[in-house]
């Protein structure tokens, strides 16, 4: 038993080490979202969808004992069909040699996977909007992002279907949330307005609590999907993709960090220079020390005015020069 535990720990440590090593590359590529292994969010979706569908159909029985559950299962089937289609689609570039295994990427020979519109792993020429996905290990035309819910990449081939899925989830979640909230409010006001409420196999208070809790969950899903749709709408206006947007933000943050480091280095150098000047001026008379401090303050004022307002700094320097001449 101890040997088995030690062996499993050793395997877990090796897998964890390999997963954090960027030089390690998969020697096979994913065909679509069904290629093993599945992602955690993909497994979570296929587990939670039947649970939420059956619970929602049960909670909507007071609305109508037949048509309400039927509408819920119809919407669920519509979402599942979209998920299946998007998972089955292969978004790879059309000129990908599927019978050829991906080449090993040597970081000592190449700086980037795609150089001069040539992929060093797929060994094919690609277009400027193409990107080699690390999870799928293949080039995706019009790459937008790798969706973990689908365990598949979203590119120019399946981008519109992906937006249709998000729109469907947003609409269905919002509609169910509104229905549950309305039913709960009506039950608090007058339970007699719900003729099928007596057919519930649970207590009324429990049903009301479940309606509110499930409605909140659906509302959160609808809000997140609406925010995602708005985000993609803004990207469409700017002619950008999700990957390009993330890359630009990352570059901006790196530039800001570099500028902050340069400013800190300049401040440290100025402080060191001021300390040297003060140490050199240690043997001067009090009047000379005061003049040196005034010169330091004047240089700081000129520097700050140059940064904040060049025009004001120019007039300030001119006035100082006139005073010195007088």
Buried (B, 14 or more C-beta within 10 A) or exposed (E): EEEEEEEEEEEEEEEEEEEEEEEEBEEEBBBBBEBEEBBEEBEEBEEEBEEBBBEBBBBBBBBEEEEBBEBBEEBBEEBBEBBEEBBBBBBBBEEBEEEEEBEEBEEEEEEEBBEEEEBBBBEBBBEEBBBBBEEBBBBBBBBBBBBBBBBBBBBBBBBEBBBBBBBBBBBBBBBBBBBBBEBBEBBEEEBEEBEBBEEBEEEBEEBBEBBBEBBEBBBEBBBBBBEBBEEBEEBEEEEBBBBBBEEEEEEEEEEEEEEEEEEEEEEEEBEEEBEEEEEEBEEEEEEEBEEBBEEBEEEEBEEEBBEEEEEEBEEBBEEEEEEEEE
